Amino acid sequence: MTTAAKEPPATAAAAPVAHEGLRDVVALESSICTVIGDANLPEGRLIYRGYDIHDLAEHSTFEETTYLLWHGNLPTRAQLDDLKRQLEQHRRLPDQLIELMRRFPKEATPMDVLRTTVSALQLWDSQENDDTDAANHAKALRLTAQMPMLVTAWDSIRVGKEPVAPKVGQSTARAFLYMLTGQEPTDVAERTLDIALILHADHELNASTFAARVTAATLADVHSSITSAIGALIGPLHGGANEAVLHTLKEIGSIDRVEPYIMNKLNAHEKIMGFGHAVYRTRDPRATRLREMSRQLGESRGDLKYYEMSRKIEDVMMREKGLNCNVDFYSASAYDALGVPMDLFTPVFAVSRISGWTAHVLEQYADNKLIRPRAQYVGQRDRKYTSIEQRA
Ligand SMILES: CC(C)(COP(=O)(O)OP(=O)(O)OC[C@H]1O[C@@H](n2cnc3c(N)ncnc32)[C@H](O)[C@@H]1OP(=O)(O)O)[C@@H](O)C(=O)NCCC(=O)NCCS
């Protein structure tokens, strides 16, 4: 048996104290985005570069919002046209990468494929070993253009089909829906996805953005930083929650089963996906928008089942736990109504969040400091090494 010291050493008093989950710890300065979630507000606020998310959802486009996140100001007409032209120009994937994707196991999850292919894209990037500011901006742009292609190409490849090439003049939202289905989407579908992309574009130091910044702060390249972010987004407590919400809706099946289903889960101390938030202690403004989008889409399809079930779940969760739904809750029924396959919900999140991730990576490079927090040590101390023969 090994022995542990009973008393902590005298220096322990000065040791760092853990902030569980880093809640309310301010890790760095950023001028990209802020989240205000105080409990006394009727609704939280999400602000990109000084603009309220409702204002942007109402008037902006994903491309314009991306420009705003990257450059700090809304673009002029010429700047926006230039960005759109460049995004279109870079909507292409290396043939070798498509070949590689054909060899992936067909049952690979789209998020695993996205993480792997973003990492692989670095190998064919024309500026692979160039870490100048200009090259990093160009990589951010290329990745933003390529992300929708990676997601839709995999959706085709996994069922033995050829990836669909985008058409000239398509927005990110239109190109995504077109590449996904091979059909021109309606204007309503395009605008709905466009707004969803604006709503998901950034969210301050959420887990995946923090992961991206931690990696960037080591001065690793853009692709590595985004690969880290995608890994963090996969988890059900973060981006994976939207897919889990649709699983829940399918499992419940009908509105009359909502109450017993949720009560059973809560009594078993299980979490209901799409509820709660680490920052918002009030309503999530993105959920307000997505709820309405889910209703409108359901109405236009003549099928409000998931919307109505979602409203009922909200009521039960508010009554039982006092918890509001988050961005993932209504994106599930909205994406389902748009015809997006369930396992592409989290990849759609990534298609949008790439704009925020890259904005943060560029901001990190611009004024870098290695991110290296401390841990509060709670392990044993002052143990004496024992030879292997003496160990029990
Ligand atoms: C997002 C999340 C991780 C935030 O975590 P947090 O603010 O640290 O809150 P905690 O996980 O510590 O939970 C605080 C309390 O609320 C409860 N709670 C939080 N989210 C809950 C949920 N979705 N369902 C049921 N109870 C929940 C916890 O069980 C805990 O209760 P307790 O104090 O009785 O133990 C958490 O709300 C969650 O896991 N939600 C579900 C996943 C999800 O939707 N993620 C997407 C986020 S945008």
The ligand as an ORCA input file, in Angstrom:
! r2SCAN-3c Opt
* xyz 0 1
  C     -26.514     23.559    -20.945
  C     -26.203     23.010    -19.570
  C     -24.967     22.106    -19.659
  C     -25.940     24.200    -18.649
  O     -25.462     23.733    -17.496
  P     -25.444     24.559    -16.097
  O     -25.920     25.936    -16.229
  O     -24.110     24.359    -15.583
  O     -26.520     23.871    -15.302
  P     -26.348     22.509    -14.535
  O     -26.086     21.425    -15.502
  O     -25.372     22.680    -13.419
  O     -27.803     22.384    -13.930
  C     -28.336     23.197    -12.890
  C     -29.610     22.532    -12.393
  O     -30.593     22.551    -13.439
  C     -30.886     21.233    -13.852
  N     -30.915     21.210    -15.292
  C     -30.124     21.941    -16.122
  N     -30.417     21.656    -17.395
  C     -31.395     20.738    -17.342
  C     -32.107     20.059    -18.331
  N     -31.849     20.262    -19.626
  N     -33.051     19.170    -17.962
  C     -33.313     18.955    -16.660
  N     -32.662     19.581    -15.671
  C     -31.724     20.456    -16.012
  C     -29.747     20.364    -13.338
  O     -30.108     19.048    -13.170
  C     -29.393     21.064    -12.068
  O     -30.349     20.735    -11.113
  P     -29.912     20.463     -9.598
  O     -29.345     21.765     -9.118
  O     -31.177     20.045     -8.952
  O     -28.866     19.389     -9.676
  C     -27.386     22.189    -19.026
  O     -28.498     23.030    -18.866
  C     -27.726     21.006    -19.899
  O     -27.089     19.956    -19.786
  N     -28.740     21.148    -20.802
  C     -29.099     20.087    -21.702
  C     -28.172     20.047    -22.919
  C     -28.399     21.192    -23.856
  O     -29.525     21.522    -24.208
  N     -27.283     21.784    -24.310
  C     -27.310     22.875    -25.252
  C     -26.878     24.150    -24.613
  S     -27.097     25.518    -25.695
*
